[in-house]
Amino acid sequence: MKNIGIAILGLGVVGGGTYKILTEHREFYKKVHGLDIAVESVLEINKERALSLGIKENTVADNIAEICSNPEVDIVVEAMGGVEPAKSYVLAALNAGKSVVTSNKELFCKYSHELEKSAKKNNCGLFYEASCGGGIPVIRSLLDNLQGNKILSLTGIINGTTNYILTKMNNEGASYSHALNEAKKLGYAEADSTADVEGYDAVYKLSILASLSFHTKVPYTEIFREGITNIDTVDISYGKKLGYALKLLAIGKNTDSGIEVRVHPAFISSAHPLASVNDSYNAVYITGDCVEDVMLYGRGAGASPTGSAIVGDIIYCASHDKFNYSTFDNNECPDPATKFIKNFESAYYLRLNAVDKAGVLSKVTSTLSKHNISVAQVIQDNENKRDKTVSIILTTHVTKEKNIGKAVAEINSAEGLADVVTVLRVVD
Ligand code: HSE
């Protein structure tokens, strides 16, 4: 039997979930893995929270130094979130020779180069399965199982909070704010839910997944981002009638012209497997040149699923003597040969408010045509006419992002024509 001592930094949803799994499964891990994994120490400002989990008072450390100097601690689990003090604590643990398991996507995305350098120098493990997709084993799939492939693309639903909100809006017609409050209550949202709803959380995760997939650092600053705060249930309903589901998608493509990385809400055909990924479930749809399509699916947020990923890393770390690090030169910058495509291509959904009179639609379509945008379909909603104004739903064939921007600006600046109130991308 090998004894493994754990320290957990932060006993919020993820840290608390990890503590519960470790204590409830202790005998099971002894039996199947020959590992006696004991939580030797925790760091938590809210002592009451620690005690309410059944943690003894003398297990609660006063500071990180106490954990770093504790010879019983082999692995430090960082479940605090945010950059500081998490970064200083992780570096202190690595420098003290402790391996680290983290669920912190923001920290890992921004500083993986620094953390990995320190882990290598100190011959420690650095594991981050829980940083992306909650309980889905996507990191290890990319690091190990899919290594035989050139990864061509990945499309993911990688934020549980926004997927929960969009599912509620789609299935129940719930308001955005009601659905967000529910997601907070269920422990899916970040401490500051702006990170979820504005797409930052998905951007951090996409940066990690794209870096591993494409073998070069993909800085989060290169990722196009748009959140879901302006989504109107009306558009979800129109989209549904057109055979689409609305999802916050994280898209990464590795093409001959460069790497394309973006996070934004998008309509996806209801026949696509990602369209039926609902609630707090996440999925990552990966296309490799040998394997073709692989979809990994599971709970993307919450105490137990994220705890599952953390404990998987703990067991992996405890059962290996040598550790693997990134499969690329993990410095702060991308490979110098890498180009990032900014003016990406997509099909689009537009909703316009227009006066119902002769010539309006033709002016709209001629403006689109001027910007090289070909219309795929047009629907006028006569049932909800208000003061001679109707909604016109228009979808386009694939065009460039900049073309749409210019055409919409021109339509909106023309007097008495029509107003484009919604622009959403449509993906295959
Ligand atoms: N707030 C995150 C989400 C938690 O909703 O996906 C899991 O990373």
Residues whose N, C-alpha, C, O or C-beta is under 5 A from the ligand:
A	BS01	HSE	S131 I158 N159 G160 T161 Y188 A189 E190 D196 G300 A301
